[in-house]
Amino acid sequence: MTKQAETNSTQKTENSRDEDWKTQAPYVPPGESHPHGDSFQKKIRGACQCGQVSYWLQKDKPLASKYCHCKDCQKMHGAPFQWAAIFHKEDLAFDKGVDGLAFYSSGKNLQGHDLPCKVSCGFCGSRIMDEGRNMVLIFPGLLHFDGERKRDNFEVQMHIFYGQRVVDLPDGKPKWSGLDEKSEPIEEHVVDVKHKKQKTGNGDE
C-alpha cells in the first residue's frame, strides 16, 4: 500500500468513527436497531415548537429534575432560568434520528456535534436538550404529559447555580450556589413584598 493510500484509509477510518454517534442513542429511532431493540417503550412524547423534531422517552421519571440559573442557560434560553430533567441516553429516541437537528458546542463556540453540546431544532430553533457523554438534559416544557401523575414525576427537586440568579424563587426547595452537593448551599430569604413597596415609596399605603 502506498503512503497516499495509507493516508486515505486512515482518513476514512477517522471519518467513519466521527460519524458513529449518529448510529448510537439517543439518535437511533425506536425499533430493532435501538440499543433496547423492540423492548423500547414509548412512554412520553416530546416535540419542538414546529413539530419537525420529535422523540420518545421510555422512562416516565427522570434521574433528577432541576432549575438551573447559570449565565449560559440564561443566554441560551433567553430566560431567567431553565428547567432540566436528566436521563440516560438510552432512554431517549428521536423519531427521525439526527434529521432536522442542529448542534452547538458552547464550550468551544463551534457548530457541530462535539460533546458536551446543545441540541436544537434546525428549523424553529427550539432547544431540545443538552447532551453529555452518558446523559442528556431534556427540557420538560417540550413533553406531552397524558396524565397528572407523569407530570408530577418531573417535579423540580432543587435549584443549581442559584448564586447567578436574576430572580428570587422562595419555593422552599434546596438551593446551591453552583452544582448541587458540590457547592455552598444558599439560604432562602422570603421577601415581604408589601413591606418592600412601602419602604421604597411604591406602596399604596
Steps between C-alpha positions, in 0.01 A plus 500: 500500500637841401539781753213692336277191518584456868411865563167464319420181693579670831280797411209269407535317832506827695201637306307179566584521869395867506159401361443207738300717741221522243435127542499512880246611760322737512516540121369153417123491434295255710511152348727207436817708453457681832723382792183374671367350177127443481487518878528881488181627660347823371375657822524878456523693173688824452498739205632842402284805426462428128468124546774403255709350782339247731623233736389243757602426856481144626511610862221705656724636774837679464810430706471858625309819423654842562476872432832635373577871546846511338585784261541263204146368542366853537659595167420180310135495607438875519347444842594557867551124547430167333330178607699184425432131557783245484479166319736230376551531124355153442169618646440750218446434130448755221235396247712620204848448640723803441280641221392856574733547797758773549799470732708760681796463736484799733832413665686522167255741332471266203210363299496123483470192717791546744410382850380651719269682263164671464238340276217695340253488212669621184175659377321671790800521735331334799754381757468122513767388745855527629702187417789369709707183479245270661205718593264750342328797660162543336259788544161380632316791340519299176334191646139394448377366834191281474436502872563705812699216655761507225524877529555466875793267433685800358452714810810716547719385788745788531657815355859499373729796428262705712791732573464630142124550518326810371174426682425361846281190524406438865341159439652309790717281276877452561714764333867465409744773397637269229452130432295313758700331776819654356445862601378706793130487586318833488254591771161599372367843590129563465442860396208688653378667180258738674767616744748545214256722306436715807873535561571613143201733490315298235225370726145623515512556874 
